[in-house]
Amino acid sequence: MDHIATARQAILDLGSEDYYHIADAAAYLPAVQPEERRDVARQALLELLEEGLIQVFFGRFATNEMSAVPTDQVPAILNNPAAWDPAADVDDQCYCFANTDRGDTAYHSGHAGRP
């Protein structure tokens, strides 16, 4: 399985349960070299977003007060190193992701690979 496919599966697995910090998309890729994890996760997140399988949010984990980030703003966010650094979160607010209903369906049916 290629790294992007592995990342897609890991992201949909995480996103099926709750909101996850975007850094987690890279952290759950142990088979990928550490210096490549963010790039692989970024590409997988963008693919899943374009396919309508995930949504990126901004807000507070502790309260689940999250606001959806407009899709056209997500590439710039994913290119910002601070967005991937939990230590850079401001007032406990961060960028995170979760599955859409379509993403949950794809995950549970085992169709998380590329279309």
VMD Tcl script that builds the backbone (N, CA, C; Angstrom):
set m [mol new atoms 345]
animate dup $m
set s [atomselect $m all]
$s set {name element resname resid chain x y z} {
  {N N MET 1 A 0.859 -1.179 0.000}
  {CA C MET 1 A 0.000 0.000 0.000}
  {C C MET 1 A 0.903 1.239 0.000}
  {N N ASP 2 A 0.564 2.208 -0.843}
  {CA C ASP 2 A 1.413 3.399 -0.886}
  {C C ASP 2 A 1.138 4.290 0.330}
  {N N HIS 3 A 2.031 5.228 0.579}
  {CA C HIS 3 A 1.942 6.070 1.770}
  {C C HIS 3 A 0.674 6.917 1.803}
  {N N ILE 4 A 0.253 7.433 0.650}
  {CA C ILE 4 A -0.960 8.262 0.632}
  {C C ILE 4 A -2.171 7.413 0.991}
  {N N ALA 5 A -2.255 6.216 0.454}
  {CA C ALA 5 A -3.374 5.320 0.780}
  {C C ALA 5 A -3.377 4.983 2.270}
  {N N THR 6 A -2.191 4.740 2.827}
  {CA C THR 6 A -2.080 4.458 4.255}
  {C C THR 6 A -2.540 5.668 5.061}
  {N N ALA 7 A -2.120 6.861 4.638}
  {CA C ALA 7 A -2.507 8.087 5.342}
  {C C ALA 7 A -4.009 8.306 5.254}
  {N N ARG 8 A -4.589 8.079 4.083}
  {CA C ARG 8 A -6.038 8.239 3.920}
  {C C ARG 8 A -6.778 7.343 4.905}
  {N N GLN 9 A -6.341 6.092 4.985}
  {CA C GLN 9 A -6.987 5.149 5.905}
  {C C GLN 9 A -6.838 5.616 7.353}
  {N N ALA 10 A -5.637 6.034 7.739}
  {CA C ALA 10 A -5.401 6.490 9.112}
  {C C ALA 10 A -6.240 7.726 9.437}
  {N N ILE 11 A -6.327 8.656 8.502}
  {CA C ILE 11 A -7.099 9.880 8.724}
  {C C ILE 11 A -8.583 9.558 8.879}
  {N N LEU 12 A -9.112 8.701 8.017}
  {CA C LEU 12 A -10.531 8.342 8.127}
  {C C LEU 12 A -10.798 7.525 9.391}
  {N N ASP 13 A -9.821 6.745 9.818}
  {CA C ASP 13 A -9.968 6.005 11.073}
  {C C ASP 13 A -10.082 6.986 12.241}
  {N N LEU 14 A -9.168 7.921 12.308}
  {CA C LEU 14 A -9.215 8.926 13.376}
  {C C LEU 14 A -10.492 9.754 13.293}
  {N N GLY 15 A -10.791 10.234 12.091}
  {CA C GLY 15 A -11.928 11.124 11.897}
  {C C GLY 15 A -13.270 10.473 12.140}
  {N N SER 16 A -13.303 9.151 12.202}
  {CA C SER 16 A -14.567 8.460 12.444}
  {C C SER 16 A -14.972 8.512 13.907}
  {N N GLU 17 A -14.038 8.894 14.762}
  {CA C GLU 17 A -14.311 8.861 16.195}
  {C C GLU 17 A -14.600 10.227 16.787}
  {N N ASP 18 A -13.878 11.242 16.356}
  {CA C ASP 18 A -13.994 12.551 16.983}
  {C C ASP 18 A -13.166 13.539 16.168}
  {N N TYR 19 A -13.059 14.760 16.683}
  {CA C TYR 19 A -12.155 15.737 16.079}
  {C C TYR 19 A -10.726 15.357 16.457}
  {N N TYR 20 A -9.810 15.489 15.499}
  {CA C TYR 20 A -8.392 15.254 15.758}
  {C C TYR 20 A -7.593 16.425 15.211}
  {N N HIS 21 A -6.575 16.821 15.967}
  {CA C HIS 21 A -5.657 17.878 15.559}
  {C C HIS 21 A -5.031 17.454 14.231}
  {N N ILE 22 A -4.821 18.393 13.326}
  {CA C ILE 22 A -4.263 17.998 12.028}
  {C C ILE 22 A -2.881 17.356 12.173}
  {N N ALA 23 A -2.149 17.679 13.234}
  {CA C ALA 23 A -0.843 17.044 13.452}
  {C C ALA 23 A -0.987 15.538 13.634}
  {N N ASP 24 A -2.133 15.089 14.131}
  {CA C ASP 24 A -2.348 13.658 14.305}
  {C C ASP 24 A -2.376 12.923 12.973}
  {N N ALA 25 A -2.748 13.616 11.912}
  {CA C ALA 25 A -2.764 12.998 10.584}
  {C C ALA 25 A -1.361 12.535 10.203}
  {N N ALA 26 A -0.351 13.243 10.654}
  {CA C ALA 26 A 1.038 12.862 10.384}
  {C C ALA 26 A 1.592 11.924 11.450}
  {N N ALA 27 A 1.164 12.097 12.678}
  {CA C ALA 27 A 1.698 11.307 13.781}
  {C C ALA 27 A 1.365 9.820 13.658}
  {N N TYR 28 A 0.262 9.500 13.007}
  {CA C TYR 28 A -0.175 8.115 12.895}
  {C C TYR 28 A 0.318 7.447 11.615}
  {N N LEU 29 A 1.505 7.816 11.175}
  {CA C LEU 29 A 2.109 7.233 9.976}
  {C C LEU 29 A 3.504 6.684 10.291}
  {N N PRO 30 A 3.604 5.677 11.165}
  {CA C PRO 30 A 4.923 5.191 11.578}
  {C C PRO 30 A 5.755 4.587 10.452}
  {N N ALA 31 A 5.116 4.114 9.385}
  {CA C ALA 31 A 5.873 3.516 8.282}
  {C C ALA 31 A 6.490 4.552 7.348}
  {N N VAL 32 A 6.118 5.809 7.533}
  {CA C VAL 32 A 6.628 6.903 6.704}
  {C C VAL 32 A 7.775 7.575 7.451}
  {N N GLN 33 A 8.820 7.919 6.733}
  {CA C GLN 33 A 9.951 8.602 7.354}
  {C C GLN 33 A 9.463 9.881 8.032}
  {N N PRO 34 A 9.951 10.181 9.237}
  {CA C PRO 34 A 9.468 11.352 9.983}
  {C C PRO 34 A 9.497 12.652 9.185}
  {N N GLU 35 A 10.526 12.860 8.372}
  {CA C GLU 35 A 10.637 14.111 7.623}
  {C C GLU 35 A 9.630 14.190 6.469}
  {N N GLU 36 A 9.004 13.079 6.114}
  {CA C GLU 36 A 8.028 13.046 5.025}
  {C C GLU 36 A 6.580 13.006 5.517}
  {N N ARG 37 A 6.367 12.760 6.790}
  {CA C ARG 37 A 5.020 12.536 7.308}
  {C C ARG 37 A 4.069 13.702 7.063}
  {N N ARG 38 A 4.522 14.913 7.296}
  {CA C ARG 38 A 3.621 16.054 7.122}
  {C C ARG 38 A 3.201 16.213 5.665}
  {N N ASP 39 A 4.139 16.037 4.731}
  {CA C ASP 39 A 3.796 16.160 3.310}
  {C C ASP 39 A 2.809 15.076 2.880}
  {N N VAL 40 A 3.024 13.853 3.342}
  {CA C VAL 40 A 2.112 12.753 3.013}
  {C C VAL 40 A 0.737 13.030 3.611}
  {N N ALA 41 A 0.707 13.429 4.875}
  {CA C ALA 41 A -0.570 13.727 5.538}
  {C C ALA 41 A -1.279 14.896 4.860}
  {N N ARG 42 A -0.530 15.931 4.481}
  {CA C ARG 42 A -1.122 17.093 3.804}
  {C C ARG 42 A -1.801 16.657 2.501}
  {N N GLN 43 A -1.098 15.869 1.697}
  {CA C GLN 43 A -1.668 15.422 0.431}
  {C C GLN 43 A -2.922 14.573 0.664}
  {N N ALA 44 A -2.873 13.661 1.628}
  {CA C ALA 44 A -4.028 12.813 1.918}
  {C C ALA 44 A -5.204 13.642 2.431}
  {N N LEU 45 A -4.939 14.610 3.311}
  {CA C LEU 45 A -6.010 15.478 3.813}
  {C C LEU 45 A -6.664 16.248 2.675}
  {N N LEU 46 A -5.848 16.787 1.781}
  {CA C LEU 46 A -6.398 17.555 0.665}
  {C C LEU 46 A -7.245 16.673 -0.262}
  {N N GLU 47 A -6.775 15.468 -0.538}
  {CA C GLU 47 A -7.563 14.553 -1.368}
  {C C GLU 47 A -8.902 14.237 -0.714}
  {N N LEU 48 A -8.862 13.908 0.576}
  {CA C LEU 48 A -10.090 13.549 1.288}
  {C C LEU 48 A -11.051 14.733 1.370}
  {N N LEU 49 A -10.501 15.915 1.533}
  {CA C LEU 49 A -11.323 17.124 1.568}
  {C C LEU 49 A -12.002 17.347 0.217}
  {N N GLU 50 A -11.225 17.245 -0.864}
  {CA C GLU 50 A -11.766 17.442 -2.214}
  {C C GLU 50 A -12.859 16.419 -2.534}
  {N N GLU 51 A -12.733 15.229 -1.983}
  {CA C GLU 51 A -13.724 14.178 -2.221}
  {C C GLU 51 A -14.925 14.276 -1.280}
  {N N GLY 52 A -14.872 15.234 -0.361}
  {CA C GLY 52 A -15.985 15.410 0.573}
  {C C GLY 52 A -16.025 14.378 1.685}
  {N N LEU 53 A -14.885 13.760 1.978}
  {CA C LEU 53 A -14.846 12.718 3.001}
  {C C LEU 53 A -14.451 13.234 4.379}
  {N N ILE 54 A -13.789 14.376 4.422}
  {CA C ILE 54 A -13.458 15.010 5.705}
  {C C ILE 54 A -13.805 16.487 5.626}
  {N N GLN 55 A -13.817 17.116 6.779}
  {CA C GLN 55 A -13.974 18.564 6.896}
  {C C GLN 55 A -12.911 19.046 7.877}
  {N N VAL 56 A -12.335 20.203 7.627}
  {CA C VAL 56 A -11.381 20.811 8.548}
  {C C VAL 56 A -12.145 21.844 9.366}
  {N N PHE 57 A -11.818 21.891 10.654}
  {CA C PHE 57 A -12.491 22.772 11.597}
  {C C PHE 57 A -11.466 23.587 12.374}
  {N N PHE 58 A -11.942 24.666 13.011}
  {CA C PHE 58 A -11.126 25.444 13.924}
  {C C PHE 58 A -11.948 25.647 15.179}
  {N N GLY 59 A -11.342 25.403 16.320}
  {CA C GLY 59 A -12.071 25.603 17.568}
  {C C GLY 59 A -11.365 24.983 18.755}
  {N N ARG 60 A -12.156 24.697 19.794}
  {CA C ARG 60 A -11.634 24.171 21.054}
  {C C ARG 60 A -12.057 22.716 21.249}
  {N N PHE 61 A -11.072 21.845 21.463}
  {CA C PHE 61 A -11.366 20.441 21.726}
  {C C PHE 61 A -12.194 20.267 22.998}
  {N N ALA 62 A -11.805 20.968 24.045}
  {CA C ALA 62 A -12.426 20.764 25.353}
  {C C ALA 62 A -13.935 20.996 25.340}
  {N N THR 63 A -14.388 21.878 24.490}
  {CA C THR 63 A -15.817 22.216 24.465}
  {C C THR 63 A -16.521 21.717 23.209}
  {N N ASN 64 A -15.746 21.193 22.258}
  {CA C ASN 64 A -16.279 20.804 20.948}
  {C C ASN 64 A -16.949 21.974 20.233}
  {N N GLU 65 A -16.536 23.184 20.561}
  {CA C GLU 65 A -17.010 24.371 19.844}
  {C C GLU 65 A -16.131 24.539 18.619}
  {N N MET 66 A -16.593 23.970 17.527}
  {CA C MET 66 A -15.817 23.955 16.294}
  {C C MET 66 A -16.583 24.648 15.179}
  {N N SER 67 A -15.844 25.343 14.336}
  {CA C SER 67 A -16.426 25.969 13.151}
  {C C SER 67 A -15.736 25.391 11.925}
  {N N ALA 68 A -16.533 25.036 10.933}
  {CA C ALA 68 A -15.974 24.500 9.694}
  {C C ALA 68 A -15.159 25.575 8.988}
  {N N VAL 69 A -14.011 25.189 8.484}
  {CA C VAL 69 A -13.155 26.087 7.720}
  {C C VAL 69 A -13.577 25.977 6.253}
  {N N PRO 70 A -13.791 27.097 5.571}
  {CA C PRO 70 A -14.133 27.017 4.143}
  {C C PRO 70 A -13.064 26.235 3.377}
  {N N THR 71 A -13.525 25.363 2.511}
  {CA C THR 71 A -12.642 24.468 1.770}
  {C C THR 71 A -11.524 25.213 1.047}
  {N N ASP 72 A -11.814 26.381 0.493}
  {CA C ASP 72 A -10.788 27.112 -0.258}
  {C C ASP 72 A -9.681 27.677 0.633}
  {N N GLN 73 A -9.893 27.717 1.943}
  {CA C GLN 73 A -8.876 28.210 2.872}
  {C C GLN 73 A -7.974 27.095 3.404}
  {N N VAL 74 A -8.393 25.853 3.241}
  {CA C VAL 74 A -7.657 24.737 3.831}
  {C C VAL 74 A -6.234 24.579 3.272}
  {N N PRO 75 A -5.993 24.688 1.957}
  {CA C PRO 75 A -4.605 24.527 1.492}
  {C C PRO 75 A -3.630 25.487 2.172}
  {N N ALA 76 A -4.005 26.729 2.347}
  {CA C ALA 76 A -3.115 27.687 3.013}
  {C C ALA 76 A -2.868 27.284 4.463}
  {N N ILE 77 A -3.891 26.799 5.117}
  {CA C ILE 77 A -3.741 26.348 6.507}
  {C C ILE 77 A -2.783 25.173 6.576}
  {N N LEU 78 A -2.962 24.210 5.680}
  {CA C LEU 78 A -2.099 23.024 5.707}
  {C C LEU 78 A -0.669 23.333 5.287}
  {N N ASN 79 A -0.447 24.448 4.639}
  {CA C ASN 79 A 0.911 24.879 4.284}
  {C C ASN 79 A 1.562 25.722 5.376}
  {N N ASN 80 A 0.828 26.033 6.436}
  {CA C ASN 80 A 1.344 26.837 7.537}
  {C C ASN 80 A 1.881 25.914 8.629}
  {N N PRO 81 A 3.198 25.895 8.858}
  {CA C PRO 81 A 3.758 24.999 9.875}
  {C C PRO 81 A 3.144 25.183 11.266}
  {N N ALA 82 A 2.735 26.376 11.608}
  {CA C ALA 82 A 2.147 26.609 12.933}
  {C C ALA 82 A 0.850 25.832 13.119}
  {N N ALA 83 A 0.104 25.612 12.052}
  {CA C ALA 83 A -1.155 24.873 12.155}
  {C C ALA 83 A -0.924 23.415 12.554}
  {N N TRP 84 A 0.271 22.901 12.279}
  {CA C TRP 84 A 0.604 21.511 12.589}
  {C C TRP 84 A 1.232 21.365 13.968}
  {N N ASP 85 A 1.492 22.446 14.653}
  {CA C ASP 85 A 2.207 22.429 15.928}
  {C C ASP 85 A 1.238 22.660 17.081}
  {N N PRO 86 A 0.912 21.616 17.849}
  {CA C PRO 86 A -0.008 21.801 18.971}
  {C C PRO 86 A 0.471 22.851 19.969}
  {N N ALA 87 A 1.778 23.045 20.081}
  {CA C ALA 87 A 2.307 24.048 21.004}
  {C C ALA 87 A 1.991 25.466 20.535}
  {N N ALA 88 A 1.683 25.630 19.250}
  {CA C ALA 88 A 1.387 26.958 18.711}
  {C C ALA 88 A -0.100 27.304 18.803}
  {N N ASP 89 A -0.913 26.371 19.299}
  {CA C ASP 89 A -2.345 26.635 19.423}
  {C C ASP 89 A -2.567 27.846 20.325}
  {N N VAL 90 A -3.540 28.670 19.955}
  {CA C VAL 90 A -3.823 29.903 20.692}
  {C C VAL 90 A -5.115 29.733 21.477}
  {N N ASP 91 A -5.060 30.019 22.773}
  {CA C ASP 91 A -6.249 29.934 23.631}
  {C C ASP 91 A -6.942 28.584 23.476}
  {N N ASP 92 A -6.158 27.521 23.421}
  {CA C ASP 92 A -6.682 26.161 23.259}
  {C C ASP 92 A -7.485 25.969 21.979}
  {N N GLN 93 A -7.306 26.829 21.000}
  {CA C GLN 93 A -7.967 26.672 19.708}
  {C C GLN 93 A -6.978 26.094 18.716}
  {N N CYS 94 A -7.484 25.243 17.848}
  {CA C CYS 94 A -6.597 24.590 16.893}
  {C C CYS 94 A -7.367 24.210 15.645}
  {N N TYR 95 A -6.609 23.798 14.641}
  {CA C TYR 95 A -7.190 23.246 13.422}
  {C C TYR 95 A -7.274 21.735 13.608}
  {N N CYS 96 A -8.401 21.197 13.245}
  {CA C CYS 96 A -8.595 19.767 13.389}
  {C C CYS 96 A -9.440 19.256 12.222}
  {N N PHE 97 A -9.652 17.971 12.191}
  {CA C PHE 97 A -10.451 17.377 11.122}
  {C C PHE 97 A -11.373 16.334 11.715}
  {N N ALA 98 A -12.414 16.047 10.981}
  {CA C ALA 98 A -13.344 14.962 11.308}
  {C C ALA 98 A -13.969 14.494 10.002}
  {N N ASN 99 A -14.460 13.283 10.015}
  {CA C ASN 99 A -15.123 12.748 8.830}
  {C C ASN 99 A -16.468 13.414 8.604}
  {N N THR 100 A -16.828 13.521 7.359}
  {CA C THR 100 A -18.195 13.867 6.994}
  {C C THR 100 A -18.994 12.558 7.042}
  {N N ASP 101 A -20.288 12.646 6.838}
  {CA C ASP 101 A -21.094 11.423 6.766}
  {C C ASP 101 A -20.596 10.512 5.652}
  {N N ARG 102 A -20.243 11.115 4.507}
  {CA C ARG 102 A -19.687 10.335 3.390}
  {C C ARG 102 A -18.371 9.677 3.782}
  {N N GLY 103 A -17.565 10.394 4.559}
  {CA C GLY 103 A -16.296 9.836 5.015}
  {C C GLY 103 A -16.491 8.655 5.947}
  {N N ASP 104 A -17.476 8.766 6.842}
  {CA C ASP 104 A -17.768 7.644 7.732}
  {C C ASP 104 A -18.240 6.432 6.937}
  {N N THR 105 A -19.087 6.681 5.933}
  {CA C THR 105 A -19.568 5.588 5.092}
  {C C THR 105 A -18.407 4.923 4.358}
  {N N ALA 106 A -17.517 5.720 3.789}
  {CA C ALA 106 A -16.352 5.173 3.083}
  {C C ALA 106 A -15.458 4.390 4.039}
  {N N TYR 107 A -15.235 4.928 5.223}
  {CA C TYR 107 A -14.382 4.255 6.199}
  {C C TYR 107 A -14.982 2.912 6.612}
  {N N HIS 108 A -16.240 2.916 6.982}
  {CA C HIS 108 A -16.872 1.692 7.476}
  {C C HIS 108 A -17.081 0.644 6.377}
  {N N SER 109 A -17.117 1.090 5.133}
  {CA C SER 109 A -17.277 0.136 4.032}
  {C C SER 109 A -15.927 -0.362 3.516}
  {N N GLY 110 A -14.840 0.210 4.047}
  {CA C GLY 110 A -13.507 -0.203 3.615}
  {C C GLY 110 A -13.072 0.439 2.303}
  {N N HIS 111 A -13.737 1.522 1.901}
  {CA C HIS 111 A -13.415 2.198 0.636}
  {C C HIS 111 A -12.707 3.524 0.891}
  {N N ALA 112 A -11.655 3.487 1.693}
  {CA C ALA 112 A -10.929 4.706 2.005}
  {C C ALA 112 A -9.843 5.011 0.984}
  {N N GLY 113 A -9.581 4.080 0.094}
  {CA C GLY 113 A -8.548 4.300 -0.917}
  {C C GLY 113 A -8.953 5.370 -1.905}
  {N N ARG 114 A -8.078 5.624 -2.824}
  {CA C ARG 114 A -8.357 6.632 -3.848}
  {C C ARG 114 A -9.463 6.140 -4.771}
  {N N PRO 115 A -10.310 7.088 -5.233}
  {CA C PRO 115 A -11.395 6.689 -6.139}
  {C C PRO 115 A -10.852 6.204 -7.471}
}
mol reanalyze $m
mol bondsrecalc $m
mol representation Tube
mol addrep $m
